[in-house]
Each structure stands twice: as structure tokens, then as C-alpha cells.
Amino acid sequence: MSESLEQSFVKQLKDNQNIIHKICRLYTSGEDAHKDLFQEITIQLWKAFPKFRGDSKFSTWAYRVALNTAITLYRKSTRSIATVDYENKSYFISQEDYNSEEEEQIKLLYKAVHQLNDIEKALIFMYLEDKDYTEIAETLGITEVNARVKMNRIKGKLKKILNP
């Protein structure tokens, strides 16, 4: 890969790393698992970056890769994550500190979201990130109408979980 491609990737990743942290929080429950998933998503993004054509925004593409990586890894019963040695690079992507001491309401919401299935988690995550239904549908590979219907069902499910 050319140096400018690497620099472009690092800039895009830095600008969008909060997306990855939020996905990691949805699909993991501990700090070590969070770090492992963050690393694996970063590796998958790096591997796929040369194929990124720019047809969609980088953030939309990163959502798709990150969600697919998280869903694939955590559906498997054995979680062996392959690592890639990249110490020979002249710069590293710094991981921002992740504060696990969130407000109580956010903790309750995440606890409720953990009870949803993988696709429902992805959909609610993107909805909470203020993504429009067109982008949600494109990212998840479903129709916009299907995304809206699923979202209404998820909202009902979450209401029942949060207010039994």
C-alpha cells in the first residue's frame, strides 16, 4: 500500500473510531474483550480499505465492516482472534481511553440492548447514532421499509424490557 493510502486510512479511522468503540460496547461485556474486538475491527478495516471505492461515506462503510466483524466473531462459540503484527509501521493509531463509568440510564439501555439479537442491536445502534433509514437500510442490506418496520418492533421490545 502506498504511504498516502496508509495516511488516509489512519485519518479516517481516527475520525471515526468512536463508531467502533460503540459497536464494541454493544457486542462485548469486558474491557479486554472490548480491546480485542476494537483491534480486530481495525484489522478488518485495514485489510478491506484498498477495496473501499467511496461509493458511500467512510463512516457507513466502517459501520458495515465493524458490525459484520462483531457479529461474525461473537456468533462463534470459540473466540480466537488472530492478530497482525504491525510494529514495523512508523506510527500507531492511538486508542482513546474508554470511560466505562457511564450514566445509569445509559447502562440500563445497554443492558436492555444486550438482550436483542445481533441484527436488532445493529439497527438500534445506528438509529441511536441518528442515521437515517436510507443509510441504515444500505448498511444492513435491507429495504428502507423493512428497516422502519424492524425499528418499530425493536422500540416495542425495548419498552417491555425497560418497563416490565
C-alpha positions as CSV (number, residue, x, y, z in Angstrom):
1,M,0.0,0.0,0.0
2,S,1.2,3.5,-0.7
3,E,2.1,5.9,2.1
4,S,-0.8,8.2,1.2
5,L,-3.3,5.3,1.4
6,E,-2.0,4.5,4.8
7,Q,-2.2,8.1,5.9
8,S,-5.8,8.3,4.5
9,F,-6.8,5.2,6.4
10,V,-5.3,6.4,9.7
11,K,-7.0,9.8,9.4
12,Q,-10.4,8.2,8.6
13,L,-10.0,5.7,11.4
14,K,-9.1,8.4,13.9
15,D,-12.1,10.5,12.8
16,N,-14.5,7.5,13.1
17,Q,-13.1,5.5,16.0
18,N,-16.0,6.3,18.3
19,I,-18.2,4.3,16.0
20,I,-16.0,1.3,16.6
21,H,-16.0,1.8,20.3
22,K,-19.8,2.0,20.4
23,I,-20.1,-1.2,18.4
24,C,-17.5,-2.9,20.7
25,R,-19.6,-1.8,23.7
26,L,-22.7,-3.4,22.2
27,Y,-21.1,-6.7,21.5
28,T,-18.7,-7.2,24.4
29,S,-19.1,-7.0,28.2
30,G,-15.5,-6.6,29.4
31,E,-12.6,-4.2,28.8
32,D,-10.3,-7.0,27.4
33,A,-13.0,-8.2,25.0
34,H,-13.6,-4.6,24.0
35,K,-10.0,-4.0,23.2
36,D,-9.7,-7.3,21.3
37,L,-12.8,-6.5,19.2
38,F,-11.6,-3.0,18.6
39,Q,-8.3,-4.4,17.3
40,E,-10.0,-7.0,15.1
41,I,-12.3,-4.4,13.6
42,T,-9.4,-2.1,12.9
43,I,-7.5,-5.0,11.2
44,Q,-10.5,-5.9,9.1
45,L,-11.0,-2.3,8.1
46,W,-7.3,-2.1,7.2
47,K,-7.5,-5.2,5.1
48,A,-10.6,-4.0,3.3
49,F,-9.6,-0.4,2.9
50,P,-7.9,-0.8,-0.5
51,K,-11.3,-2.0,-1.8
52,F,-13.2,1.0,-0.4
53,R,-14.4,2.8,-3.5
54,G,-16.0,5.8,-1.8
55,D,-19.5,4.9,-3.1
56,S,-20.7,5.6,0.4
57,K,-19.3,7.7,3.2
58,F,-16.4,6.1,5.1
59,S,-18.5,6.0,8.3
60,T,-21.2,4.0,6.5
61,W,-18.7,1.6,5.1
62,A,-16.9,1.3,8.5
63,Y,-20.3,0.6,10.2
64,R,-20.8,-2.3,7.9
65,V,-17.4,-3.8,8.3
66,A,-17.4,-3.3,12.1
67,L,-20.9,-4.7,12.5
68,N,-20.1,-7.7,10.3
69,T,-16.9,-8.3,12.2
70,A,-18.6,-8.1,15.6
71,I,-21.5,-10.3,14.6
72,T,-19.2,-12.9,13.0
73,L,-16.8,-13.1,15.9
74,Y,-19.4,-13.3,18.6
75,R,-21.6,-15.8,16.9
76,K,-18.8,-18.3,17.0
77,S,-18.6,-20.3,20.2
78,T,-14.8,-20.2,20.2
79,R,-13.5,-16.7,20.1
80,S,-9.9,-17.0,18.8
81,I,-8.9,-13.7,17.4
82,A,-5.9,-13.7,15.0
83,T,-3.6,-10.7,15.5
84,V,-1.4,-9.0,12.9
85,D,2.0,-7.6,13.8
86,Y,2.2,-4.0,12.6
87,E,5.0,-2.8,14.8
88,N,7.2,-2.0,11.8
89,K,4.9,0.9,10.9
90,S,6.3,4.3,11.8
91,Y,3.0,5.4,13.5
92,F,0.3,3.8,15.5
93,I,-3.4,4.5,15.9
94,S,-3.9,5.7,19.4
95,Q,-6.9,4.3,21.2
96,E,-8.7,6.9,23.2
97,D,-9.4,6.0,26.8
98,Y,-12.8,4.5,27.1
99,N,-14.8,5.5,30.1
100,S,-16.9,2.6,31.4
101,E,-18.4,4.8,34.2
102,E,-21.4,5.9,32.1
103,E,-24.6,7.4,33.5
104,E,-27.1,4.9,35.0
105,Q,-29.7,5.3,32.2
106,I,-27.2,4.6,29.5
107,K,-26.1,1.4,31.4
108,L,-29.8,0.3,31.6
109,L,-30.2,1.0,27.9
110,Y,-27.1,-1.0,27.0
111,K,-28.3,-3.8,29.3
112,A,-31.6,-3.9,27.5
113,V,-29.9,-3.7,24.1
114,H,-27.8,-6.7,25.0
115,Q,-31.0,-8.8,25.2
116,L,-31.7,-8.1,21.5
117,N,-30.5,-10.3,18.7
118,D,-27.5,-9.3,16.6
119,I,-29.4,-7.6,13.8
120,E,-31.6,-5.7,16.2
121,K,-28.5,-4.5,18.1
122,A,-27.1,-3.2,14.8
123,L,-30.3,-1.4,13.8
124,I,-30.9,0.2,17.2
125,F,-27.2,1.3,17.4
126,M,-27.5,3.1,14.0
127,Y,-30.8,4.6,15.0
128,L,-29.3,6.0,18.2
129,E,-26.5,7.4,16.1
130,D,-29.1,9.5,14.2
131,K,-28.6,7.6,11.0
132,D,-31.5,8.0,8.6
133,Y,-33.4,4.9,7.4
134,T,-31.8,5.1,4.0
135,E,-28.3,4.7,5.4
136,I,-29.4,2.1,7.9
137,A,-31.0,0.0,5.1
138,E,-27.9,0.4,2.9
139,T,-25.6,-0.6,5.7
140,L,-27.6,-3.6,6.8
141,G,-28.5,-4.7,3.3
142,I,-32.3,-4.5,3.8
143,T,-35.0,-2.3,2.4
144,E,-35.9,1.1,4.0
145,V,-39.4,-0.1,4.7
146,N,-38.0,-3.3,6.4
147,A,-35.7,-1.1,8.5
148,R,-38.6,1.1,9.6
149,V,-40.8,-2.0,10.5
150,K,-37.9,-3.6,12.4
151,M,-37.2,-0.4,14.2
152,N,-40.8,-0.1,15.4
153,R,-40.7,-3.7,16.7
154,I,-37.4,-3.1,18.5
155,K,-38.7,0.0,20.2
156,G,-41.6,-2.0,21.5
157,K,-39.3,-4.8,22.7
158,L,-37.1,-2.3,24.5
159,K,-40.1,-0.6,26.1
160,K,-41.1,-4.0,27.5
161,I,-37.6,-4.7,28.7
162,L,-37.1,-1.3,30.4
163,N,-40.6,-1.0,31.8
164,P,-41.8,-4.6,32.6
